[in-house]
Protein backbone atom coordinates (compact mmCIF):
# COMPACT_ATOMS: atom_id res chain seq x y z
CA UNK A 1 0.00 0.00 0.00
CA UNK A 2 2.87 2.34 0.89
CA UNK A 3 4.50 1.73 -2.52
CA UNK A 4 1.21 2.45 -4.25
CA UNK A 5 0.91 5.74 -2.35
CA UNK A 6 4.42 6.76 -3.40
CA UNK A 7 3.72 5.87 -7.03
CA UNK A 8 0.49 7.83 -6.93
CA UNK A 9 2.25 10.87 -5.48
CA UNK A 10 4.96 10.73 -8.16
CA UNK A 11 2.30 10.51 -10.88
CA UNK A 12 0.56 13.57 -9.48
CA UNK A 13 3.83 15.53 -9.42
CA UNK A 14 4.72 14.48 -12.95
CA UNK A 15 1.28 15.37 -14.16
CA UNK A 16 1.52 18.79 -12.51
CA UNK A 17 4.91 19.33 -14.09
CA UNK A 18 3.59 18.52 -17.57
CA UNK A 19 0.58 20.75 -17.06
CA UNK A 20 2.62 23.72 -15.84
CA UNK A 21 5.52 23.40 -18.30
CA UNK A 22 5.38 25.97 -21.07
CA UNK A 23 7.63 27.85 -23.40
CA UNK A 24 8.16 28.47 -27.10
CA UNK A 25 6.40 25.28 -28.21
CA UNK A 26 3.81 24.94 -25.46
CA UNK A 27 1.14 27.39 -24.29
CA UNK A 28 1.55 29.11 -20.94
CA UNK A 29 -2.00 29.01 -19.59
CA UNK A 30 -3.50 31.84 -17.55
CA UNK A 31 -7.18 31.13 -17.02
CA UNK A 32 -8.83 30.69 -20.41
CA UNK A 33 -6.05 32.63 -22.17
CA UNK A 34 -2.45 31.78 -22.98
CA UNK A 35 0.85 33.13 -24.26
CA UNK A 36 4.19 31.64 -25.33
CA UNK A 37 7.72 32.56 -24.35
CA UNK A 38 11.22 31.90 -25.69
CA UNK A 39 14.10 32.66 -23.35
CA UNK A 40 17.45 33.70 -24.86
CA UNK A 41 19.96 30.98 -25.63
CA UNK A 42 22.49 30.45 -22.86
CA UNK A 43 20.50 32.50 -20.37
CA UNK A 44 21.82 32.51 -16.81
CA UNK A 45 19.76 33.19 -13.69
CA UNK A 46 20.18 36.94 -14.21
CA UNK A 47 16.79 38.50 -15.11
CA UNK A 48 16.54 39.49 -18.76
CA UNK A 49 14.48 42.08 -20.59
CA UNK A 50 11.74 41.02 -22.97
CA UNK A 51 10.08 41.88 -26.26
CA UNK A 52 6.32 41.48 -25.84
CA UNK A 53 4.90 40.80 -29.32
CA UNK A 54 1.31 41.27 -30.51
CA UNK A 55 0.46 39.27 -33.65
CA UNK A 56 -1.50 40.47 -36.67
CA UNK A 57 -5.09 39.70 -37.69
CA UNK A 58 -5.96 36.01 -37.21
CA UNK A 59 -2.45 35.37 -35.93
CA UNK A 60 -1.39 33.36 -32.91
CA UNK A 61 1.33 33.07 -30.30
CA UNK A 62 2.37 29.78 -31.90
CA UNK A 63 2.78 31.44 -35.30
CA UNK A 64 4.97 34.17 -33.79
CA UNK A 65 7.21 31.48 -32.31
CA UNK A 66 7.50 29.80 -35.71
CA UNK A 67 9.27 32.92 -36.99
CA UNK A 68 12.78 31.58 -36.54
CA UNK A 69 14.45 34.80 -37.64
CA UNK A 70 12.54 36.86 -35.06
CA UNK A 71 13.41 34.42 -32.31
CA UNK A 72 17.07 34.44 -33.32
CA UNK A 73 17.27 38.23 -33.45
CA UNK A 74 15.63 38.64 -30.03
CA UNK A 75 17.73 35.85 -28.50
CA UNK A 76 20.94 37.36 -29.89
CA UNK A 77 20.06 40.58 -28.06
CA UNK A 78 19.93 38.57 -24.84
CA UNK A 79 16.17 39.08 -24.50
CA UNK A 80 13.11 36.93 -24.01
CA UNK A 81 10.38 36.89 -26.65
CA UNK A 82 6.85 36.84 -25.22
CA UNK A 83 4.13 36.16 -27.79
CA UNK A 84 0.62 37.31 -26.91
CA UNK A 85 -2.64 35.83 -28.22
CA UNK A 86 -5.71 37.97 -28.86
CA UNK A 87 -9.03 37.16 -27.20
CA UNK A 88 -10.60 36.70 -30.66
CA UNK A 89 -9.38 36.48 -34.25
CA UNK A 90 -8.53 40.13 -33.80
CA UNK A 91 -7.61 42.23 -30.77
CA UNK A 92 -10.63 43.30 -28.76
CA UNK A 93 -9.83 47.01 -28.79
CA UNK A 94 -11.94 50.14 -29.37
CA UNK A 95 -13.57 50.59 -32.79
CA UNK A 96 -12.11 47.41 -34.34
CA UNK A 97 -14.44 45.97 -37.03
CA UNK A 98 -15.76 43.06 -34.94
CA UNK A 99 -15.65 44.88 -31.59
CA UNK A 100 -16.93 48.37 -32.23
CA UNK A 101 -18.11 48.93 -28.66
CA UNK A 102 -15.13 47.33 -26.89
CA UNK A 103 -13.18 49.41 -24.39
CA UNK A 104 -10.11 47.17 -24.64
CA UNK A 105 -10.12 46.22 -20.96
CA UNK A 106 -10.25 42.47 -21.69
CA UNK A 107 -6.92 42.77 -23.54
CA UNK A 108 -5.26 45.20 -21.11
CA UNK A 109 -6.10 42.96 -18.15
CA UNK A 110 -4.73 39.99 -20.09
CA UNK A 111 -1.43 41.75 -20.88
CA UNK A 112 -1.00 42.65 -17.22
CA UNK A 113 -1.63 39.01 -16.28
CA UNK A 114 0.89 37.79 -18.88
CA UNK A 115 3.63 40.04 -17.52
CA UNK A 116 3.01 38.89 -13.96
CA UNK A 117 2.83 35.22 -14.93
CA UNK A 118 5.98 35.38 -17.06
CA UNK A 119 7.88 37.09 -14.24
CA UNK A 120 6.68 34.43 -11.78
CA UNK A 121 7.67 31.49 -14.00
CA UNK A 122 10.81 32.85 -15.66
CA UNK A 123 13.69 35.20 -14.93
CA UNK A 124 12.23 38.36 -16.48
CA UNK A 125 13.22 41.93 -15.69
CA UNK A 126 9.86 43.71 -15.81
CA UNK A 127 11.59 47.10 -15.90
CA UNK A 128 12.99 46.24 -19.35
CA UNK A 129 9.95 45.43 -21.47
CA UNK A 130 9.19 46.68 -24.97
CA UNK A 131 5.75 46.11 -26.47
CA UNK A 132 5.75 45.66 -30.23
CA UNK A 133 3.49 44.22 -32.87
CA UNK A 134 2.74 44.17 -36.59
CA UNK A 135 -0.41 45.32 -38.42
CA UNK A 136 -3.37 44.64 -36.09
CA UNK A 137 -0.70 43.98 -33.47
CA UNK A 138 0.63 47.49 -34.10
CA UNK A 139 -2.86 48.78 -33.38
CA UNK A 140 -2.80 46.84 -30.11
CA UNK A 141 0.56 48.45 -29.28
CA UNK A 142 -0.81 51.96 -29.75
CA UNK A 143 -3.68 51.13 -27.41
CA UNK A 144 -1.24 49.79 -24.82
CA UNK A 145 0.87 52.95 -25.12
CA UNK A 146 -2.25 55.01 -24.48
CA UNK A 147 -3.64 52.86 -21.65
CA UNK A 148 -0.62 51.56 -19.72
CA UNK A 149 2.40 53.66 -20.75
CA UNK A 150 4.26 53.05 -17.49
CA UNK A 151 4.00 49.25 -17.72
CA UNK A 152 6.58 49.20 -20.51
CA UNK A 153 9.89 50.95 -21.00
CA UNK A 154 8.83 51.71 -24.56
CA UNK A 155 6.68 50.77 -27.53
CA UNK A 156 7.31 49.89 -31.18
CA UNK A 157 4.24 49.90 -33.41
CA UNK A 158 4.82 48.43 -36.87
CA UNK A 159 2.29 49.12 -39.65
CA UNK A 160 -0.67 49.71 -37.36
CA UNK A 161 -2.30 52.56 -35.46
CA UNK A 162 -5.60 53.39 -33.72
CA UNK A 163 -8.93 52.42 -35.26
CA UNK A 164 -10.93 55.58 -36.13
CA UNK A 165 -8.07 57.82 -35.08
CA UNK A 166 -6.55 58.61 -31.69
CA UNK A 167 -8.71 58.77 -28.55
CA UNK A 168 -9.54 62.06 -26.86
CA UNK A 169 -7.02 61.42 -24.11
CA UNK A 170 -4.40 58.92 -22.95
CA UNK A 171 -2.77 58.05 -19.66
CA UNK A 172 0.21 60.21 -18.82
CA UNK A 173 3.11 60.60 -18.53
CA UNK A 174 3.69 59.38 -22.05
CA UNK A 175 6.26 56.67 -22.80
CA UNK A 176 8.81 56.34 -25.60
CA UNK A 177 7.34 55.14 -28.88
CA UNK A 178 8.81 54.25 -32.26
CA UNK A 179 6.37 53.89 -35.15
CA UNK A 180 7.57 52.06 -38.29
CA UNK A 181 5.53 52.08 -41.51
CA UNK A 182 5.81 51.51 -45.25
CA UNK A 183 5.25 54.54 -47.44
CA UNK A 184 3.35 52.43 -49.99
CA UNK A 185 1.44 50.23 -47.52
CA UNK A 186 -1.89 49.31 -49.19
CA UNK A 187 -3.26 47.27 -46.26
CA UNK A 188 -2.85 49.88 -43.54
CA UNK A 189 -2.18 53.06 -45.51
CA UNK A 190 -0.51 55.97 -43.78
CA UNK A 191 -3.66 58.03 -44.38
CA UNK A 192 -6.01 55.22 -43.28
CA UNK A 193 -8.96 53.65 -45.09
CA UNK A 194 -12.54 52.55 -44.37
CA UNK A 195 -13.21 48.95 -43.30
CA UNK A 196 -16.81 47.85 -42.76
CA UNK A 197 -18.42 50.18 -40.19
CA UNK A 198 -15.09 51.62 -39.04
CA UNK A 199 -11.85 52.86 -40.55
CA UNK A 200 -8.15 52.69 -39.97
CA UNK A 201 -6.75 55.82 -38.44
CA UNK A 202 -4.29 58.25 -39.96
CA UNK A 203 -0.76 57.72 -38.64
CA UNK A 204 0.08 61.42 -38.56
CA UNK A 205 -2.92 62.10 -36.28
CA UNK A 206 -1.74 59.48 -33.79
CA UNK A 207 1.79 60.89 -33.85
CA UNK A 208 0.49 64.45 -33.38
CA UNK A 209 -1.65 63.36 -30.40
CA UNK A 210 1.22 61.57 -28.67
CA UNK A 211 3.57 64.45 -29.37
CA UNK A 212 1.12 66.80 -27.68
CA UNK A 213 0.43 64.77 -24.54
CA UNK A 214 4.10 63.82 -24.15
CA UNK A 215 5.53 67.29 -24.63
CA UNK A 216 7.81 66.11 -27.46
CA UNK A 217 9.83 68.51 -29.60
CA UNK A 218 11.76 67.88 -32.85
CA UNK A 219 15.22 66.40 -32.26
CA UNK A 220 16.45 65.85 -35.81
CA UNK A 221 16.33 63.14 -38.45
CA UNK A 222 18.18 59.86 -38.77
CA UNK A 223 18.57 57.07 -41.31
CA UNK A 224 19.14 53.38 -40.55
CA UNK A 225 19.11 50.98 -43.49
CA UNK A 226 15.89 51.63 -45.41
CA UNK A 227 14.33 53.54 -42.48
CA UNK A 228 14.13 57.31 -42.57
CA UNK A 229 13.10 58.66 -39.18
CA UNK A 230 11.86 61.93 -37.75
CA UNK A 231 12.85 62.01 -34.10
CA UNK A 232 11.40 63.97 -31.18
CA UNK A 233 12.33 64.08 -27.51
CA UNK A 234 10.77 65.48 -24.36
CA UNK A 235 12.33 66.95 -21.19
CA UNK A 236 12.03 63.58 -19.39
CA UNK A 237 14.17 61.90 -22.06
CA UNK A 238 11.48 59.85 -23.80
CA UNK A 239 11.60 59.62 -27.58
CA UNK A 240 8.88 59.67 -30.23
CA UNK A 241 9.95 58.61 -33.71
CA UNK A 242 8.21 58.10 -37.04
CA UNK A 243 10.31 55.82 -39.24
CA UNK A 244 9.23 55.20 -42.82
CA UNK A 245 10.55 52.70 -45.36
CA UNK A 246 9.84 52.55 -49.12
CA UNK A 247 8.02 49.21 -48.97
CA UNK A 248 4.45 48.13 -48.36
CA UNK A 249 2.78 46.16 -45.59
CA UNK A 250 5.86 44.31 -44.46
CA UNK A 251 7.59 43.16 -41.30
CA UNK A 252 11.28 42.64 -40.66
CA UNK A 253 12.80 41.31 -37.48
CA UNK A 254 15.47 43.99 -37.84
CA UNK A 255 12.79 46.61 -37.13
CA UNK A 256 12.30 45.14 -33.67
CA UNK A 257 16.03 45.28 -33.02
CA UNK A 258 16.22 48.83 -34.35
CA UNK A 259 13.40 50.01 -32.06
CA UNK A 260 14.96 48.35 -29.00
CA UNK A 261 18.32 49.96 -29.76
CA UNK A 262 16.70 53.37 -30.20
CA UNK A 263 15.05 53.04 -26.81
CA UNK A 264 18.31 51.84 -25.28
CA UNK A 265 20.26 54.75 -26.77
CA UNK A 266 17.70 57.14 -25.31
CA UNK A 267 18.27 55.59 -21.89
CA UNK A 268 14.84 54.01 -21.62
CA UNK A 269 16.07 50.38 -21.49
N, C-alpha and C positions, 0 to 999 in steps of 0.2 A: 504493500500500500504506500509505504514511504517513497519507494522508487517511482511509483506512478504519480505521486504528488510532485516530485522533483521534475519529472518529464513534462507534466502539465504546466508547471511554472515556466520552464524553459520555452515551451511552445508559445505561451502567452507573451513572453519577452521578445521572442523572435518575431512573432506576429506584430507586436507593437513597433518593433524596429523597422519592419517592412512598410508598415502603414505610415510611419513618420518620416522615412527616408525620402528626400526629394533633392532635385538639382536641375541640371540642364536637360535631362532626358525624362524626368519624372515630375509631375505636378506637386507643388507645395500647396497643400490645402489649407484654406482659412474659411471655415464655414462652408457655404455653397460656392465660394469663389476659389481661385487658385492663381498662382504665378509660377514662373520658373527662374532659376538662378544658376549662373556659371561663375565660379570663383576663378581668379587668375591662376595660371599654371605656376607651380612652385610656391604657392602662398604659404607664409609662415603664420604664426598665431597673432601677428600684428594686425590690428583692424585696417581694412582697406576701404577706399572710397568706392562708389558705385555709379554706374550709368543706369538709370531707370528708364526703360524704353517702352513707349506706347505704340502698338502696331497700327497699321492702316485698316481701312474698311474690310470687314470680313476676315481679318487676320487672326492670329493666335499667338500665345506665348511659345508654343511648340515651333511654329513657323519662324519666329524670331531666332530661336536657338538653332534652327537649321541653317542659318546664315553663317557659314563657317568663317567668312572674311570678317564679319562684324565681331564675332567672338574672338578671333585672333587679334584684331586691332585693340579691342578693349582689354584683353588679357595682357597684351604686350605693354600696355600702359600701367599694368599692375592694379587693375580695377576689376570689380565684379560687374557682371551684366545681369540686371534684373529685368525680366520680361513680364509686363503686365498683360492681363486679358480682360477685355471689355465685358460689361454685364450683358451685352446683346451682340448682334453682328457688328454694330457700331457703338461708339461711346455714347453713353446716356448723358449728354450735356445739353445745355440750353439751345433751343432752336434747330437742333439737328433734324433731318427729314422725318425720322421715325419717332422722334421724342420731342416734339415741338414745345411741350409744356414742362419738360424736365428742368429741374434747378441744378442738376449735376451732383447733388449731395450723395447719391448712391455710389458714384465713382470716387468722389473725394474721400469719403469714409473708407472705401476699399483701399485707396492708395495709402492712407495713413496706417491701415491695418497691415498692408504688405511691408511697409518700412519697419514697423515694430516687429513683425514676425521674422523678417529676414535678419534683423539685428539680434533677435533672441536665438535663432538657429545657427547663424554664421557670424564670422568676425567682420562686421561691417561698421565703418566709421560713419555714423549718420550726419556728421557735420560736413562730409564731403560727398554730397549727392548732386548729380545733375540729371534733371528730367529732360528727356528728348523723345522725339517721335516723328514719324513720317506721314504726310497726307492727313487722314483723319486723326492719326496719332499726333500730328503737329497741332491740330485743333485742340486736342486734349491738353497738350502742353501749354497752350495759351491760357486755357481755362485754369490750369493748375497755377500758372504764374499770377493770375488775377485773384485766385481764391486762397492759396496757401504759399505766398512768396517766401516766407521765412522757413518753410519746411525743407527747402532745397538751397544749395549754394548758388545755383544758377539754372537757366533753362536754355534749351536749344530746340526751337521749332523748325521743322524742315517741311516745306511745301504744304503748310496748313495754318489757318488762322481762325478767328471766331466766326461762327455762323451768324449771319445777319449783322455783322459789324460788332465793334467793341461794346461792352456793357457801359452803363452810365457811370459806374464807379468800380474800383477794385480795392482789395486790401492793400494797405501801405504799412511800412515803407516798401517800395518796389524792390525787386531783385534784379540781378544781372540777366540779360536775355540776348541771345544771338538768334536772329531769324535768317534762314537760308532758303533761297527760292530760285527757280529757273525763270529767266526772262520770257521764255516762250512756252511756259507751262499751259497746256490746254485743259488739263483736268481740274486744277485749282489755279485759275489765272490770277495774276497779281491784282487785277481790278475786279475779281469776283465774277460770279455768274449765278443765274437762278437755277434751283433744283427743287422740283415739286413745289411745295407750299413755302419754301424758304429760299435762301440764297447764301452763297459763300461770300464772306466779307472781303473787303478791300484791304490789302496788306498795309498800305500807307496809312489808313485810318487807325489800324491797331497800333502801328508804330508811333503815330502822333499822340494817341491816347496814353501810351506807356511813357513816352517822353515827357508828357505833361505831368502825370502823377508822380513820376520819379525824379523830376527836376533835372533831366539830362540836358546837356549842352554839347554842340558839335565838338569833336576832338580829332578831326582829320579823317583821311581815307587810308585804306590799306588794300593790298592785293596779295592773295595766297593761292597759287595754282590758278584755277579758272574762276576763283571767287574774287569779286570786287566789292569791298565793304565800305559803308559809311558808318563811322564810329562816333558814339557819344558817351559822355561820362558825367556822373553827378558828383557833388561834394563828398558823398560817403564812399566813393570809389567804385560804385557799380558801373557796369557798362551796358550799353544798348547798341546793338549793331545789326544793320541790314546788309546781308551779303548775297549778291546776285551772281548767278552763273548763266552762260549762254544757252544751256540746255532746256529740256522740258520738265515733265513730272518725273524726276529721277532722284534716286537715293544712292549715296556713296558712304561707305563706312568712314572714309577719310573726313567727311563733314563732321562726324561725331568727335573724332580726334581733334579736329581744328577748333570746334567750339569749346571742348574741354581745355585746350591749351590757351585759348583766348581768356577764359575765365581764370585760369591759373596765373597767367601773366598779369591780370588785373588784381591779383591777390585775393580772389574770391574762393579759391580751392587750395 
